[in-house]
């Protein structure tokens, strides 16, 4: 089993930082989800991330940087357009990843072989403490995709990470337990390699907030976009099949099935009636609260052994874009 250590213990942070410097993997809490971390400049260590997750090696990882930000940016990126600098000032530390032109010869494995690289400065105090101590051991940036098997539901607690990688020994994976992640879904990703901002993955930072911060329109993802984390059509998927429906369709289906709906888990904002024994979970009306609990609820429902998970389609409001994106990919 992986080794779990309390993240509020400075000795645990130092142990984790030393492990990163030695090329080992660390489960790291961030404000979004837990990451499976390695020294971004250590190709062998980064390969271990791909192997542990079962992730294709051409699917790039996001590199996390310490709060001073610019030192890491200058190490990994060969150019930073003014609008990207404006976005850094507005949202770093925080749940925003910027895709920037990669400096040649740096973090090629973490970048999935692309000439661009995803950079983020997390706001979680444990992540920042780890980044700071790791820097003193020669680690400039930490590559850290979500700490789960590739394509599965992302982890928002240390226990989720331990469940995902239960087969790994304590010398293979140390997990820092920093409690539940406060944001709960992955970062907003903006491509900054093509002269204007392009949204690659929605998160809890909306397009309107991005445009207000950088002073120009944010384009939608297109065919020319570089590969980026969490942008496959099918992703964030539990074992049970996920289906999105509006509230009337949900209620009609529950009425038709009656007691036969016991193999179905339901997650909805609207009050629904179902036969005894059908698992109904109430989704918060607030987008931020829904994002915070989304992956944990999907994991919980999935663990109950249901074959299907029916979810009420999120509202069309832009505040729900990140939650809607994760659910659509889970249902793909």
Secondary structure, DSSP 8 states (H G I E B T S, - for coil): --EEEETT-HHHHHHHHHHHHTT-EEEE--SSS-EEEEETT-HHHHHHHHHHHT--TTS--EEE--TT-HHHHHHHBS---HHHHHHHHHH-SSSEEEEEEB-TTSSTTTTTT-SEEEEE----HHHHHHHHHHHHTT---EEEEESSSTTB----SHHHHHHHTTTS-TTTEEEEE--S-SS-S--EEEE-SSSS-EEEE--SS-HHHHHHHHSS--EE--TT----TT-SSS-SB-SSEEEEE-HHHHHHHHHHHGGGGGGEEEEESS-----TT-EEEE--SSHHHHHHHHHHHHHHHHHTT-SEEEEE---SSGGGHHHHHHHHHHH-
